[in-house]
């Protein structure tokens, strides 16, 4: 069962009185959510979440899943991987692996391959489109930039391993003069974020593990208003390897042309 905005609104009207107590409970819980970040807070948030779900929300996904899209997103807590595409309106809408720096790769026996969690959606579930989402102010890209420019960044082995591919991408961007390094550091980082999204999309395009017919979309989640005055917009920066904003605006529906921007071009 799909729950678009109209369906959710209708479901809400149907059981508004039954759920009024839940709404009051949400208000009563505000102080708990604000003050308790431990187990109590987690359980309270889940109590509210489960109490607000429409009847039958999981009805069609009890035995299997058929996501509409797969999104590789950065793990940053400021980035709502589900929320940016309204995924919670429909159970099983989005397959959602994540890691620091939104990398679609992992290393197996010394070889760079497509990340297994991401590939699972493509290979086992037949999902398309495949989406890569970077975000403004990315801490992983910042760390990679510091390492690439000579700063000694101390990190545990597990984190260092996650940063290594990003350092390579940053070094490539700097070597190609693709970044305006004379800009303020925050602007440099955001340019590198976009460059990294392009690099991830390019890896997928070149990988034999990804079917040619798979649609590939690259976004930057902009909560810093670096691209426009709309905070939280997913800015389209890459579609199937195309990065020219003018060409991308020809691709998206006319009313979504403002979603296409670039800090690199």
C-alpha positions in Angstrom: 0.0 0.0 0.0 1.5 3.4 -1.0 1.0 6.4 1.2 1.4 9.6 -0.9 0.6 13.0 0.7 -3.1 12.7 -0.2 -3.4 9.2 1.2 -1.7 10.1 4.4 -4.0 13.1 4.8 -7.0 11.0 4.1 -5.8 8.4 6.6 -5.3 11.2 9.1 -8.8 12.5 8.6 -10.3 9.1 9.1 -8.8 8.4 12.5 -8.2 12.0 13.7 -10.2 11.5 16.8 -8.6 8.2 17.6 -5.1 9.7 17.3 -5.8 13.0 19.1 -4.5 11.5 22.3 -1.3 10.6 20.4 -0.9 14.2 19.4 -1.4 15.3 22.9 1.1 12.7 24.0 3.6 14.1 21.5 3.2 17.6 23.1 3.6 16.0 26.6 6.8 14.3 25.4 8.5 17.4 24.1 10.4 17.9 27.4 11.5 14.3 27.4 12.8 14.5 23.9 14.6 17.7 24.6 16.2 16.6 27.8 16.9 12.9 27.4 19.2 11.6 24.8 19.6 8.2 26.3 17.4 5.1 26.2 14.3 6.9 27.5 14.5 9.4 24.6 15.0 6.7 22.0 12.1 4.6 23.3 9.8 7.7 23.6 10.6 8.7 20.0 9.7 5.2 18.8 6.5 5.2 20.8 5.5 8.4 19.1 6.5 7.1 15.7 4.6 3.8 15.9 1.5 5.5 17.4 1.3 7.9 14.4 1.7 5.3 11.6 -1.5 4.9 9.5 -3.3 1.6 9.8 -1.9 -0.9 7.3 1.3 1.0 6.8 3.3 -2.3 6.6 0.6 -4.4 5.0 2.2 -4.8 1.6 5.8 -5.3 2.8 5.3 -8.1 5.3 7.2 -10.7 3.3 9.3 -8.8 0.8 10.5 -5.4 -0.3 10.6 -3.6 -3.6 12.2 -0.2 -3.0 11.6 2.6 -5.5 15.2 3.9 -5.2 18.5 3.2 -3.4 20.3 6.1 -1.9 24.0 6.1 -0.7 24.0 9.0 1.7 26.5 10.4 4.2 26.0 9.2 7.7 26.0 12.8 9.0 23.3 13.3 11.6 22.3 16.6 10.0 21.3 14.8 6.8 17.8 13.2 6.8 18.3 10.3 4.3 14.7 9.3 4.4 13.2 12.8 5.1 14.7 14.5 2.0 12.6 12.3 -0.3 9.6 11.9 2.1 10.4 8.2 2.2 8.5 7.7 5.5 5.3 8.3 3.7 5.5 4.9 2.2 6.9 1.8 3.8 9.9 0.3 1.9 10.2 3.3 -0.5 14.0 3.8 -0.1 16.9 1.3 0.4 19.3 3.4 2.4 23.0 2.4 3.0 25.2 5.1 4.3 28.7 5.9 5.4 31.0 8.9 6.0 31.5 10.6 2.7 28.7 8.8 0.8 31.1 6.4 -0.9 29.7 3.8 -3.3 32.9 1.8 -3.0 34.7 -0.6 -0.7 38.0 -2.5 -1.0 38.1 -6.3 -1.4 41.4 -8.1 -1.8 43.0 -4.8 -2.7 40.5 -4.0 -5.4 38.0 -1.1 -5.3 34.5 -2.5 -5.9 30.9 -1.3 -5.5 29.8 -1.3 -1.9 27.9 -4.4 -1.1 25.0 -2.8 0.7 24.5 -0.5 -2.3 25.0 -3.2 -4.8 22.5 -5.5 -3.0 19.7 -3.2 -3.9 20.8 -3.1 -7.6 21.6 -6.8 -7.9 19.1 -8.5 -5.6 16.2 -6.1 -5.7 16.5 -4.7 -9.2 16.3 -1.1 -7.9 16.7 1.9 -10.2 17.4 4.8 -9.9 20.6 4.6 -7.8 21.2 7.8 -6.0 24.3 9.3 -4.4 23.8 12.2 -1.9 26.6 14.4 -0.6 25.9 17.3 1.6 27.3 20.8 2.3 29.7 21.1 5.2 30.7 17.4 5.1 33.1 16.5 7.9 34.6 13.5 6.0 35.4 15.7 3.0 36.9 18.3 5.4 39.1 15.7 7.0 40.2 14.4 3.6 41.0 17.9 2.4 43.1 18.5 5.5 45.0 15.2 4.9 45.5 16.0 1.2 46.9 19.5 2.1 49.4 18.2 4.6 47.6 18.3 7.9 48.3 15.4 10.2 44.9 14.0 11.1 45.0 11.4 13.8 42.2 8.8 13.5 41.6 5.2 14.4 42.4 2.6 11.7 38.7 2.1 10.9 38.1 5.8 10.2 41.4 6.2 8.3 40.3 3.4 6.0 37.0 5.2 5.3 38.9 8.4 4.6 41.5 7.0 2.2 39.3 6.9 -0.9 38.1 10.4 -0.2 41.7 11.7 0.1 42.4 10.2 -3.3 39.4 12.0 -4.8 40.4 15.3 -3.1 43.9 15.0 -4.3 42.7 14.4 -7.9 40.4 17.5 -7.7 43.3 19.7 -6.5 45.7 18.3 -9.1 43.2 19.0 -11.9 42.6 22.6 -10.6 38.9 21.7 -10.5 38.5 23.6 -7.2 38.8 27.3 -6.5 41.3 27.0 -3.6 41.4 30.8 -3.2 37.9 30.8 -1.9 37.0 30.5 1.8 37.6 27.0 3.2 33.8 26.4 3.6 33.4 27.1 -0.1 36.3 24.9 -1.0 34.8 22.0 1.0 31.4 22.4 -0.6 33.0 22.3 -4.1 34.8 19.2 -3.1 31.6 17.7 -1.9 30.1 18.1 -5.3 33.3 16.8 -7.0 33.1 13.7 -4.8 29.4 13.1 -5.8 30.6 13.2 -9.4 33.4 10.8 -8.7 31.0 8.3 -7.1 28.7 8.5 -10.0 31.5 8.0 -12.4 32.7 4.9 -10.6 29.2 3.4 -10.9 29.1 4.3 -14.6 32.4 2.5 -15.2 31.7 -0.5 -13.0 30.8 -3.8 -14.7 28.7 -4.6 -11.6 26.2 -1.9 -12.4 23.8 -2.6 -15.3 23.9 0.0 -18.1 20.2 0.7 -17.8 20.5 1.7 -14.2 19.6 5.4 -13.8 22.2 7.3 -11.8 21.4 10.5 -10.0 23.8 12.7 -8.0 22.6 15.2 -5.4 24.0 17.6 -2.8 21.8 18.0 0.2 22.2 21.7 1.0 21.3 22.7 4.6 23.8 25.6 4.5 22.1 27.5 1.6 25.3 27.3 -0.4 23.4 26.7 -3.6 20.2 28.6 -3.1 18.1 30.2 -0.3 16.3 27.0 0.3 17.7 25.0 3.2 17.3 21.2 2.9 17.0 21.1 -0.9 18.5 18.2 -2.7 20.4 20.0 -5.5 20.7 18.0 -8.7 24.4 18.0 -9.8 24.7 14.8 -11.9 22.4 12.6 -14.0 24.0 9.6 -15.6 27.3 11.4 -15.8 26.0 14.6 -17.2 27.1 17.6 -15.0 26.5 20.6 -17.2 23.7 22.6 -15.4 22.2 23.8 -18.7 21.9 20.2 -19.9 20.5 19.1 -16.6 17.8 21.7 -16.6 16.7 20.4 -20.0 16.4 17.0 -18.4 14.4 17.8 -15.2 10.7 18.8 -15.3 10.4 22.5 -15.9 9.1 23.3 -12.4 12.2 21.7 -10.9 14.8 23.7 -12.8 15.7 25.7 -9.7 16.8 22.4 -8.2 19.7 22.3 -10.7 22.8 24.2 -9.6 26.6 23.7 -9.5 29.5 25.2 -7.5 32.0 23.8 -10.0 30.6 24.9 -13.3 
